[in-house]
């Protein structure tokens, strides 16, 4: 009968159309409410950020998926509570079910370089000079991204002075080879680690010229069998030399993080590193101010022994964000020297929370970049027929 009614133009479908209209108005109310909720990490509402998926409202029960474009596992409960509280206040809503997750995608890089196999995004951590805590920041940034739910790798690009094996507590381990060509990274604390320190005698100095050093870095990157990484954090040596140029010209770097201290001398060199990346087209994700405040281990008194406000001023000068400030705390140094970095040793501590906040800001910056769809396009093969 329904088929005949449609043929004769009868209004048999009118009741279902009315129900559909009511349902759509209910969904509009939900969307309007969700549009008032701001994600603290991105500063955008969930509708504008296109985080809301599978939104449904049936018989008083509301359900939706909240998909974040960056890792934020430590914030899932807070995001869920935020949405449940807002939607439960609406008339007619009896229950709210929210599933929060992260979906990390590959993002476009400058210069049209193809993405690295097994790696979605590459983060270069750099400084203009040594001694500012760049390697410690790199290690804890990688661990923080992993703690927030991402698949993370860590590459030690300091060929002359590899320190990451010691900091990660894997100095005595040796990587395995596969297919007589590729190297399997060492996995520890949930992070895949590769360094030339695994392959040489720790007492043997690397007396190499620039071309050999850059070739070693390229091989470490390309010949390591990275396993489906969301982020690869590369700890660069200080300065603006061969390795930095090779990385910017031949490696698809998604963005760079500049590490500095508030001290004027450190800021002068950090500016050089920032300008170098700008000249070669590598986006600056932000600045991390390390050793911002000295924390007395006895009384807890804080004092800016290296000065203050330098990172903020530098960010304002170059139009980039200060991602966070880290204290000059004895525990950070002790943890790194013992092979148990702060984020791994005290994951729920205050300093680990600072590293996680910085990691989320870095990931948010990357998520805001345009996505890379090169892997979606079919390969074109020309054949003679």
TIDO-476031 format. One line per field, with one value per residue (C-alpha): residue number from 1; residue in three letters; z, y, x. Coordinates in pm, whole numbers, m for minus. Example, Ala and Ser with C-alpha at 12.3 -4.5 7.8 and 13.67 -1.06 7.14 Angstrom:
2
i	[1, 2] $
aa	[ALA, SER] $
z	[780, 714] $
y	[m450, m106] $
x	[1230, 1367] $
% end
This chain:
385
i	[1, 2, 3, 4, 5, 6, 7, 8, 9, 10, 11, 12, 13, 14, 15, 16, 17, 18, 19, 20, 21, 22, 23, 24, 25, 26, 27, 28, 29, 30, 31, 32, 33, 34, 35, 36, 37, 38, 39, 40, 41, 42, 43, 44, 45, 46, 47, 48, 49, 50, 51, 52, 53, 54, 55, 56, 57, 58, 59, 60, 61, 62, 63, 64, 65, 66, 67, 68, 69, 70, 71, 72, 73, 74, 75, 76, 77, 78, 79, 80, 81, 82, 83, 84, 85, 86, 87, 88, 89, 90, 91, 92, 93, 94, 95, 96, 97, 98, 99, 100, 101, 102, 103, 104, 105, 106, 107, 108, 109, 110, 111, 112, 113, 114, 115, 116, 117, 118, 119, 120, 121, 122, 123, 124, 125, 126, 127, 128, 129, 130, 131, 132, 133, 134, 135, 136, 137, 138, 139, 140, 141, 142, 143, 144, 145, 146, 147, 148, 149, 150, 151, 152, 153, 154, 155, 156, 157, 158, 159, 160, 161, 162, 163, 164, 165, 166, 167, 168, 169, 170, 171, 172, 173, 174, 175, 176, 177, 178, 179, 180, 181, 182, 183, 184, 185, 186, 187, 188, 189, 190, 191, 192, 193, 194, 195, 196, 197, 198, 199, 200, 201, 202, 203, 204, 205, 206, 207, 208, 209, 210, 211, 212, 213, 214, 215, 216, 217, 218, 219, 220, 221, 222, 223, 224, 225, 226, 227, 228, 229, 230, 231, 232, 233, 234, 235, 236, 237, 238, 239, 240, 241, 242, 243, 244, 245, 246, 247, 248, 249, 250, 251, 252, 253, 254, 255, 256, 257, 258, 259, 260, 261, 262, 263, 264, 265, 266, 267, 268, 269, 270, 271, 272, 273, 274, 275, 276, 277, 278, 279, 280, 281, 282, 283, 284, 285, 286, 287, 288, 289, 290, 291, 292, 293, 294, 295, 296, 297, 298, 299, 300, 301, 302, 303, 304, 305, 306, 307, 308, 309, 310, 311, 312, 313, 314, 315, 316, 317, 318, 319, 320, 321, 322, 323, 324, 325, 326, 327, 328, 329, 330, 331, 332, 333, 334, 335, 336, 337, 338, 339, 340, 341, 342, 343, 344, 345, 346, 347, 348, 349, 350, 351, 352, 353, 354, 355, 356, 357, 358, 359, 360, 361, 362, 363, 364, 365, 366, 367, 368, 369, 370, 371, 372, 373, 374, 375, 376, 377, 378, 379, 380, 381, 382, 383, 384, 385] $
aa	[UNK, UNK, UNK, UNK, UNK, UNK, UNK, UNK, UNK, UNK, UNK, UNK, UNK, UNK, UNK, UNK, UNK, UNK, UNK, UNK, UNK, UNK, UNK, UNK, UNK, UNK, UNK, UNK, UNK, UNK, UNK, UNK, UNK, UNK, UNK, UNK, UNK, UNK, UNK, UNK, UNK, UNK, UNK, UNK, UNK, UNK, UNK, UNK, UNK, UNK, UNK, UNK, UNK, UNK, UNK, UNK, UNK, UNK, UNK, UNK, UNK, UNK, UNK, UNK, UNK, UNK, UNK, UNK, UNK, UNK, UNK, UNK, UNK, UNK, UNK, UNK, UNK, UNK, UNK, UNK, UNK, UNK, UNK, UNK, UNK, UNK, UNK, UNK, UNK, UNK, UNK, UNK, UNK, UNK, UNK, UNK, UNK, UNK, UNK, UNK, UNK, UNK, UNK, UNK, UNK, UNK, UNK, UNK, UNK, UNK, UNK, UNK, UNK, UNK, UNK, UNK, UNK, UNK, UNK, UNK, UNK, UNK, UNK, UNK, UNK, UNK, UNK, UNK, UNK, UNK, UNK, UNK, UNK, UNK, UNK, UNK, UNK, UNK, UNK, UNK, UNK, UNK, UNK, UNK, UNK, UNK, UNK, UNK, UNK, UNK, UNK, UNK, UNK, UNK, UNK, UNK, UNK, UNK, UNK, UNK, UNK, UNK, UNK, UNK, UNK, UNK, UNK, UNK, UNK, UNK, UNK, UNK, UNK, UNK, UNK, UNK, UNK, UNK, UNK, UNK, UNK, UNK, UNK, UNK, UNK, UNK, UNK, UNK, UNK, UNK, UNK, UNK, UNK, UNK, UNK, UNK, UNK, UNK, UNK, UNK, UNK, UNK, UNK, UNK, UNK, UNK, UNK, UNK, UNK, UNK, UNK, UNK, UNK, UNK, UNK, UNK, UNK, UNK, UNK, UNK, UNK, UNK, UNK, UNK, UNK, UNK, UNK, UNK, UNK, UNK, UNK, UNK, UNK, UNK, UNK, UNK, UNK, UNK, UNK, UNK, UNK, UNK, UNK, UNK, UNK, UNK, UNK, UNK, UNK, UNK, UNK, UNK, UNK, UNK, UNK, UNK, UNK, UNK, UNK, UNK, UNK, UNK, UNK, UNK, UNK, UNK, UNK, UNK, UNK, UNK, UNK, UNK, UNK, UNK, UNK, UNK, UNK, UNK, UNK, UNK, UNK, UNK, UNK, UNK, UNK, UNK, UNK, UNK, UNK, UNK, UNK, UNK, UNK, UNK, UNK, UNK, UNK, UNK, UNK, UNK, UNK, UNK, UNK, UNK, UNK, UNK, UNK, UNK, UNK, UNK, UNK, UNK, UNK, UNK, UNK, UNK, UNK, UNK, UNK, UNK, UNK, UNK, UNK, UNK, UNK, UNK, UNK, UNK, UNK, UNK, UNK, UNK, UNK, UNK, UNK, UNK, UNK, UNK, UNK, UNK, UNK, UNK, UNK, UNK, UNK, UNK, UNK, UNK, UNK, UNK, UNK, UNK, UNK, UNK, UNK, UNK, UNK, UNK, UNK, UNK, UNK, UNK, UNK, UNK, UNK, UNK, UNK, UNK, UNK, UNK, UNK, UNK, UNK, UNK, UNK, UNK, UNK, UNK, UNK, UNK, UNK, UNK, UNK, UNK, UNK] $
z	[0, 77, m275, m429, m205, m326, m688, m638, m452, m128, 195, 358, 452, 633, 990, 944, 798, 1108, 1335, 1130, 1163, 1540, 1559, 1353, 1580, 1880, 1720, 1642, 2011, 2100, 1845, 1973, 2326, 2219, 2033, 2368, 2513, 2466, 2450, 2696, 2489, 2151, 2255, 2003, 2058, 1976, 1682, 1509, 1564, 1408, 1707, 1740, 1562, 1565, 1749, 1843, 2060, 2102, 2375, 2606, 2561, 2402, 2273, 2080, 2005, 2092, 1871, 1948, 1685, 1938, 2217, 2550, 2743, 3079, 2988, 2862, 3191, 3219, 2858, 2912, 3232, 3059, 2782, 3006, 3248, 2969, 2779, 3091, 3175, 2858, 2886, 2772, 2817, 3057, 2998, 2815, 2691, 2563, 2423, 2411, 2189, 1986, 1614, 1500, 1129, 910, 829, 531, 540, 353, 33, m94, 60, 81, 427, 600, 598, 925, 1059, 1049, 1199, 1275, 1553, 1563, 1904, 1869, 2054, 1949, 2212, 2440, 2809, 2799, 2868, 2511, 2534, 2868, 2713, 2406, 2617, 2844, 2549, 2378, 2701, 2759, 2409, 2472, 2813, 2642, 2418, 2104, 1935, 1967, 1851, 1969, 1744, 1879, 1605, 1813, 1644, 1830, 2177, 2192, 2534, 2486, 2552, 2901, 2968, 2857, 3063, 2762, 2724, 2763, 2498, 2132, 1851, 1633, 1254, 1018, 654, 689, 628, 874, 1245, 1503, 1750, 2121, 2294, 2652, 2853, 2552, 2322, 2025, 2059, 1810, 1857, 1716, 2077, 2040, 1755, 1878, 2174, 2432, 2493, 2121, 2002, 1668, 1474, 1161, 917, 828, 528, 731, 1015, 791, 616, 953, 1053, 724, 767, 1126, 1013, 696, 798, 1129, 1110, 1285, 1380, 1289, 1473, 1531, 1621, 1586, 1817, 1687, 1941, 1739, 1840, 1939, 1675, 1310, 1129, 882, 1065, 1097, 727, 619, 837, 700, 334, 315, 601, 606, 935, 1047, 1283, 1523, 1896, 2022, 2372, 2558, 2904, 3013, 3007, 2749, 2602, 2553, 2393, 2143, 2020, 2032, 1798, 1547, 1556, 1512, 1217, 1052, 1053, 922, 630, 526, 554, 868, 1079, 1439, 1675, 1975, 2242, 2563, 2838, 3045, 3387, 3422, 3801, 4048, 4309, 4640, 4739, 5109, 5143, 4803, 4749, 4380, 4231, 3864, 3873, 3490, 3454, 3364, 3080, 2806, 2642, 2637, 2487, 2219, 2133, 2093, 1874, 1631, 1646, 1801, 2121, 2450, 2500, 2864, 3138, 3318, 3654, 3736, 3967, 4103, 4045, 3666, 3647, 3884, 3697, 3358, 3484, 3635, 3314, 3459, 3309, 3510, 3310, 3346, 3706, 3847, 3586, 3816, 3957, 3905, 3669, 3459, 3433, 3288, 3026, 2934, 2894, 2662, 2467, 2416, 2294, 2044, 1923, 1896, 1683, 1453, 1439, 1323, 1017, 689, 655, 413, 173, m47, 79, m29, m396, m619, m792, m1167, m1379, m1750, m1961, m2330, m2473] $
y	[0, 244, 194, 264, 567, 714, 653, 829, 1120, 1047, 1189, 853, 956, 1274, 1134, 1008, 1347, 1517, 1286, 1355, 1732, 1705, 1493, 1747, 2032, 1831, 1774, 2146, 2218, 1977, 2137, 2486, 2375, 2203, 2520, 2701, 2456, 2557, 2308, 2452, 2320, 2462, 2761, 2653, 2513, 2147, 2216, 2463, 2222, 1940, 1715, 1592, 1268, 1030, 1272, 1104, 1178, 907, 862, 1102, 933, 1141, 985, 1122, 1067, 1350, 1301, 1528, 1592, 1569, 1327, 1425, 1106, 1277, 1519, 1268, 1251, 1631, 1669, 1400, 1563, 1904, 1772, 1553, 1841, 2080, 1840, 1691, 2036, 2040, 1971, 1623, 1476, 1182, 1041, 1141, 904, 1058, 861, 1071, 968, 1111, 1074, 1192, 1246, 1329, 1696, 1869, 1984, 2260, 2218, 1934, 1656, 1315, 1192, 956, 590, 491, 849, 1090, 1400, 1500, 1748, 1898, 2021, 2276, 2540, 2802, 2697, 2406, 2381, 2499, 2157, 2077, 1700, 1678, 1867, 1640, 1324, 1446, 1590, 1249, 1073, 1327, 1272, 896, 939, 1131, 832, 889, 650, 828, 786, 966, 1018, 1140, 1363, 1469, 1244, 1388, 1367, 1118, 1136, 997, 630, 729, 958, 689, 420, 202, 272, m98, m221, m285, m269, m569, m567, m693, m798, m733, m366, m208, m140, m195, 94, 24, 63, 187, 372, 331, 531, 399, 526, 539, 691, 642, 582, 230, 150, 277, 234, 497, 576, 629, 993, 1064, 1233, 1291, 1576, 1731, 1509, 1190, 1326, 1421, 1084, 908, 1109, 1031, 660, 660, 818, 618, 277, 258, 54, 301, 133, 349, 668, 959, 1177, 1146, 1385, 1465, 1599, 1822, 1923, 2291, 2550, 2603, 2376, 2086, 1865, 2140, 2227, 1862, 1809, 2113, 2037, 1658, 1558, 1633, 1823, 1922, 2190, 2295, 2367, 2613, 2560, 2847, 2987, 3339, 3445, 3713, 3521, 3209, 3415, 3565, 3218, 3090, 3373, 3250, 2900, 3035, 3253, 2961, 2748, 3043, 3088, 2722, 2709, 2496, 2623, 2721, 2547, 2751, 2827, 2637, 2841, 2603, 2682, 2958, 2954, 2793, 2592, 2547, 2179, 2270, 2544, 2556, 2921, 3018, 3264, 3365, 3328, 3339, 3636, 3634, 3715, 3631, 3355, 3565, 3862, 3646, 3494, 3838, 3957, 3667, 3606, 3262, 3111, 3048, 2685, 2671, 2740, 2470, 2516, 2463, 2172, 1926, 1630, 1689, 1652, 1355, 1173, 1227, 1111, 796, 698, 767, 1098, 1301, 1213, 841, 857, 1074, 1077, 1239, 1502, 1877, 1893, 1603, 1799, 2094, 1869, 1718, 2064, 2162, 1836, 1903, 2257, 2122, 1861, 2122, 2342, 2048, 1954, 2308, 2265, 2141, 1764, 1565, 1356, 1226, 872, 889, 947, 642, 578, 649, 392, 454, 141, 79, m123] $
x	[0, 285, 421, 77, 29, 359, 265, m71, 90, m84, 59, 129, 486, 380, 397, 756, 857, 718, 919, 1234, 1179, 1142, 1456, 1652, 1541, 1656, 1994, 2018, 1964, 2242, 2476, 2397, 2481, 2803, 2900, 2913, 3165, 3529, 3814, 4070, 4361, 4256, 4045, 3777, 3431, 3373, 3142, 3375, 3665, 3457, 3515, 3155, 3071, 2769, 2542, 2211, 1908, 1647, 1386, 1567, 1904, 2182, 2503, 2800, 3167, 3406, 3712, 4008, 4275, 4557, 4656, 4502, 4437, 4484, 4203, 3945, 3754, 3738, 3616, 3355, 3231, 3216, 2989, 2773, 2705, 2603, 2377, 2215, 2079, 1865, 1494, 1403, 1749, 1746, 2094, 2412, 2680, 3002, 3295, 3614, 3906, 4195, 4258, 4601, 4658, 4956, 4997, 5148, 5508, 5687, 5886, 5664, 5876, 5707, 5618, 5860, 5753, 5590, 5583, 5289, 5451, 5811, 5894, 6244, 6360, 6640, 6837, 7087, 7341, 7417, 7344, 6983, 6827, 6723, 6780, 6600, 6310, 6311, 6297, 6020, 5824, 5832, 5730, 5451, 5308, 5318, 5154, 4874, 4805, 5018, 5260, 5594, 5952, 6265, 6569, 6902, 7047, 7346, 7603, 7903, 7749, 7458, 7297, 6946, 7038, 7156, 6860, 6614, 6784, 6873, 7246, 7336, 7093, 7168, 6911, 6830, 6847, 6579, 6613, 6990, 6916, 6676, 6729, 6458, 6441, 6476, 6140, 6129, 5867, 5637, 5869, 6070, 6428, 6716, 7062, 7410, 7503, 7357, 7595, 7933, 8164, 8060, 8428, 8498, 8482, 8313, 8595, 8389, 8356, 8021, 7929, 7981, 7771, 7480, 7496, 7484, 7177, 7003, 7071, 6949, 6624, 6564, 6702, 6517, 6197, 5970, 5642, 5342, 5441, 5207, 5506, 5883, 6069, 6419, 6667, 6900, 7251, 7290, 7366, 7275, 7520, 7519, 7272, 7012, 7042, 7022, 6718, 6537, 6618, 6578, 6350, 5974, 5972, 5622, 5747, 6022, 6025, 6290, 6429, 6593, 6649, 6547, 6914, 6994, 7289, 7078, 6802, 7047, 7143, 6785, 6684, 6943, 6797, 6446, 6547, 6726, 6411, 6209, 6453, 6434, 6056, 6015, 5721, 5795, 5553, 5659, 5919, 5990, 6154, 6364, 6516, 6260, 6263, 6503, 6315, 6499, 6493, 6490, 6231, 6062, 6154, 6150, 6397, 6456, 6835, 6860, 6626, 6258, 6022, 6275, 6071, 5755, 5937, 6096, 5759, 5605, 5893, 5861, 5488, 5510, 5374, 5548, 5448, 5544, 5796, 5992, 6163, 6530, 6454, 6710, 6476, 6472, 6851, 6863, 6588, 6755, 7095, 6946, 6767, 6422, 6303, 6056, 5744, 5823, 5945, 5667, 5387, 5132, 5368, 5353, 5654, 5522, 5197, 5392, 5554, 5215, 5062, 5350, 5307, 4935, 5009, 5263, 5014, 4737, 4966, 5030, 4661, 4578, 4801, 4656, 4642, 4853, 4641, 4922, 4868, 4503, 4574, 4602, 4931, 4925, 5104, 5166, 5199, 5251, 4964] $
% end
